Amino acid sequence: MTGWIKEFKEFAVRGNVMDMAVGVIIGAAFGKIVTSLVNDVIMPPIGLLAGGMDFSNLFINLSGTPAATLAEAKAASLPVIAYGSFINTVINFLIQAWAIFLVVKCANKLRKPAPEAPKPEPRLCPYCFSEVNEKATRCPHCTSELK
C-alpha cells in the first residue's frame, strides 16, 4: 500500500498536474469575466438595437398557463423552452472562443522559434566547381585530387 501512496504523491505533484490545475482555475475565472462581459456589456446594446428586447427573458411556454416572464414561468414550474438563455450562452461561447484565439495568437507571437544554426558553406571542387564532401580527398565528379 505504501508504494501506491508514493506513486499517487508523485503523480499529484508532477508539473503537468499542477499546470493543469492552475489552467482550470484561471479558465473558470476567465469564464466569469466573459460571462459578465456578454450579459452586462454586449447584450444590452444588442437588445436595444433589437427594439429593447431582453434575450435572457425569451422563452416558449409549453403549457396552457400564461406567464409574462421566464422567472414567473419557472416560479410556477411551467415547462418552457428558454431559447433566450441559449442565445446568451452561444454568444458567450463565441466571445470566449475569440478571446482564447487572441490569447493563443499573442502567445505564439511572443514565443520565438529557436534560431537555426547557419549552414556551412559547401565545399566546392576547384576544378569542376561541384559540391564535394568535406572529408573527400578526390572529387567524385571529375576525380581531381583535392587539397
C-alpha positions in Angstrom: 0.0 0.0 0.0 2.9 2.4 0.7 4.1 2.1 -2.9 0.7 3.0 -4.1 0.6 6.2 -1.9 4.1 7.1 -3.0 3.1 6.7 -6.7 0.0 8.8 -6.2 2.0 11.5 -4.5 4.5 11.6 -7.4 1.6 11.9 -9.8 -0.2 14.7 -7.9 2.8 16.9 -7.5 4.1 16.4 -11.0 4.4 19.6 -13.0 1.8 18.8 -15.6 -0.9 18.2 -13.0 -0.1 21.5 -11.2 -0.1 23.4 -14.5 -3.4 21.9 -15.5 -4.9 22.8 -12.1 -3.8 26.4 -12.5 -5.2 26.4 -16.0 -8.6 25.2 -14.8 -8.8 27.8 -12.1 -7.7 30.6 -14.3 -10.1 29.4 -17.0 -13.0 29.4 -14.6 -12.2 33.0 -13.5 -11.8 34.0 -17.2 -15.2 32.4 -17.9 -16.9 34.6 -15.3 -15.3 37.7 -16.7 -16.5 36.8 -20.2 -20.0 35.9 -18.9 -20.2 39.4 -17.3 -18.9 41.0 -20.5 -21.6 39.3 -22.5 -24.5 39.8 -20.1 -23.6 43.3 -18.8 -21.8 45.0 -21.7 -22.6 43.3 -25.0 -26.1 42.0 -24.7 -27.8 45.3 -23.6 -26.8 47.2 -26.8 -27.8 44.3 -28.9 -31.1 44.1 -27.1 -31.5 47.9 -27.6 -30.8 47.5 -31.4 -33.4 44.7 -31.4 -36.1 47.0 -30.1 -35.4 46.9 -26.4 -35.6 43.1 -26.3 -34.0 41.2 -23.4 -32.7 38.0 -24.8 -32.5 36.3 -21.4 -36.3 36.6 -21.0 -37.2 35.0 -24.3 -39.0 31.7 -23.9 -41.7 29.4 -25.3 -44.3 28.4 -22.8 -45.2 24.7 -23.4 -48.2 24.8 -21.0 -51.6 26.5 -21.4 -51.0 28.6 -18.3 -50.0 32.1 -19.2 -46.7 33.6 -17.8 -45.4 37.1 -18.6 -41.7 36.4 -17.8 -39.4 33.5 -17.7 -38.9 34.0 -13.9 -42.7 33.8 -13.5 -42.9 30.6 -15.5 -40.1 29.0 -13.6 -41.6 30.0 -10.3 -44.8 28.3 -11.3 -42.8 25.3 -12.5 -44.2 25.6 -16.0 -42.4 23.7 -18.8 -40.7 26.2 -21.0 -38.0 26.3 -23.7 -35.7 29.2 -22.6 -34.2 29.9 -26.0 -33.1 33.4 -24.9 -30.7 31.9 -22.4 -29.5 29.7 -25.2 -28.8 32.7 -27.4 -26.9 34.3 -24.5 -24.9 31.1 -24.0 -24.0 30.8 -27.7 -22.8 34.5 -27.8 -20.9 33.9 -24.6 -19.2 30.9 -26.1 -18.3 32.8 -29.3 -16.7 35.6 -27.3 -14.8 33.1 -25.2 -13.5 31.3 -28.2 -12.5 34.6 -29.8 -10.7 35.7 -26.7 -8.9 32.4 -26.3 -7.9 32.6 -30.0 -6.4 36.1 -29.5 -4.5 35.0 -26.3 -3.0 32.0 -28.1 -2.2 34.1 -31.1 -0.4 36.6 -28.9 1.4 33.9 -27.0 2.6 32.3 -30.3 4.0 35.7 -31.4 5.9 36.0 -28.1 7.3 32.6 -28.4 10.1 32.9 -30.9 11.4 29.8 -32.6 15.0 28.8 -31.8 17.3 30.3 -34.3 18.6 27.8 -36.8 22.3 27.2 -36.9 23.7 28.7 -40.1 24.6 26.1 -42.7 28.3 26.0 -43.5 29.4 26.9 -47.0 29.5 23.8 -49.2 33.0 22.7 -50.2 33.4 23.0 -54.0 35.9 21.3 -56.2 38.4 23.9 -57.5 38.4 22.3 -61.0 34.7 21.4 -61.8 33.1 23.5 -59.1 30.8 20.6 -58.0 29.9 20.2 -54.4 32.2 17.8 -52.5 32.0 16.2 -49.1 34.3 17.9 -46.5 36.2 14.6 -45.9 36.8 13.7 -49.6 40.3 13.6 -51.0 39.2 13.3 -54.6 36.3 14.9 -56.4 33.6 12.3 -57.2 32.7 14.2 -60.4 36.0 14.9 -62.1 38.3 12.7 -60.0 40.7 15.5 -59.3 42.8 15.3 -56.2 41.7 17.7 -53.6 43.8 19.5 -51.0 
